[in-house]
Amino acid sequence: MTNTLKPTVAEALEVMKSKELGQIKVFIVEDDQMISDLVTAKLSLSGCIPYSTANGAEAIAMAELYTPDIIILDLMLPGMTGEEILTVLKSMEDLKTIPVVIFSNKSEESIKEKVMKLGAAKYYVKAATDLNMFVAELKDLVQK
Amino acid sequence: MSELSTSELLTIENEKLKEIIKSLDKSAQMLLLRDVELREANNKLTTLDKQKSEFIAIAAHQLRTPLTSIKFAHQMLSDSISEKLSEDNLKVLESARLSIDRMFTMIEDLLVIDAIDYGDLQLAHESFSIETCVEDILSSFTEIIHNKQLQIRKNFMENPPTVSCDSHKMRDVLSNIIDNAIKYTPSKGEISISTMYTQDNLIVTIDDTGIGVEQRDEHLLFKKFSRMDNAKLLDANGSGLGLYIARKIIEKHLGSITFLNRLPQGSSFIISLPL
């Protein structure tokens, strides 16, 4: 793990505070900045604690660092693909129980089937997703 | 003139046969050449077709990304400022939402058409309630139904069973037919939707008192890019793909879709799906 990924004191306090408030920590792995910003803003407004990265290669280390309650994962990412990240996450003892929802604009059934078999909790085609419903369903998945 | 001997006749016949064989050989060579040319052309077309599909898949993905941002930004703005907006400005926001949805549908249609043409239409198999889906679709048309004062009649049994099908694609099919019924039924008209379960099939019937289809145009109804003249007068922007896609999706589910003309007024669409 690189030093740049170590949480700051403020971040660590924020995580502790979120646990006390029962807030959901959501980790977003998304390389499109605008989509990432909008989802992050929506999650914040909905009382969640969002973290994000645009780099696939950083995703595993950041997931280990923040141990989120749920992960939103894009498929086409620089560094490491969503499928590769999902495979690694599901092989890690500490992280394999964290629900991972795939958030991609690929809509082919073969891709959906493949990632669901790899252990994804749900598949969303971004452009077909209602943001309010998405956040509500994320909360449901965490509570399951 | 002296008669030719048998031997001479045979020689002449032999020569003729040799000519014929030579000509056939030449034809066979030409056919072989044509065969090679056709195979090469076919290979080129297959490659081009594959490249076209790849291009459509990439273009669809690339178009969806900014569309997602627009959709999310619109949704967040609507959620936060709707209450403060005037009725006129709310209509502007609603127009933007409808355009976003239309753009998304067009991209979806592009992908589905390509999958159909390429013989690669894939289906998910999920538990699906037709009745719940119809209710959901109708609720998305509440405003236009109200504005046109349309009577909606539903004939559903209590606690209907679910069916196994691709829920998104089936929703697209039903949405398309209901959308057409609403669009092409004049004010104060009637739309009836009913479901019936036989031992082996689910039958969905959608009747309307709309403009109907001229008998001469009926054969075009489920054809790609076909639009009826009377439909163009009411909606100039349709792509002519909706019913073509609907039929292909239903057929992929091993079902059928039938159109019944009820001229002078109205249409019926009957969908049959195996249980």
Chai-1 contact restraints between the chains, C-beta under 6 A:
chainA,res_idxA,chainB,res_idxB,connection_type,confidence,min_distance_angstrom,max_distance_angstrom,comment,restraint_id
A,D32,B,T65,contact,1.0,0.0,6.0,A-B,restraint_1
A,M34,B,S69,contact,1.0,0.0,6.0,A-B,restraint_2
A,I35,B,T68,contact,1.0,0.0,6.0,A-B,restraint_3
A,I35,B,S69,contact,1.0,0.0,6.0,A-B,restraint_4
A,L38,B,F72,contact,1.0,0.0,6.0,A-B,restraint_5
A,N105,B,H61,contact,1.0,0.0,6.0,A-B,restraint_6
A,N105,B,R64,contact,1.0,0.0,6.0,A-B,restraint_7
A,N105,B,T65,contact,1.0,0.0,6.0,A-B,restraint_8
A,E109,B,Q122,contact,1.0,0.0,6.0,A-B,restraint_9
A,E109,B,A124,contact,1.0,0.0,6.0,A-B,restraint_10
A,K126,B,T68,contact,1.0,0.0,6.0,A-B,restraint_11
A,A127,B,R64,contact,1.0,0.0,6.0,A-B,restraint_12
A,A127,B,L67,contact,1.0,0.0,6.0,A-B,restraint_13
A,A127,B,T68,contact,1.0,0.0,6.0,A-B,restraint_14
A,A127,B,F104,contact,1.0,0.0,6.0,A-B,restraint_15
A,L131,B,F72,contact,1.0,0.0,6.0,A-B,restraint_16
A,L131,B,Q75,contact,1.0,0.0,6.0,A-B,restraint_17
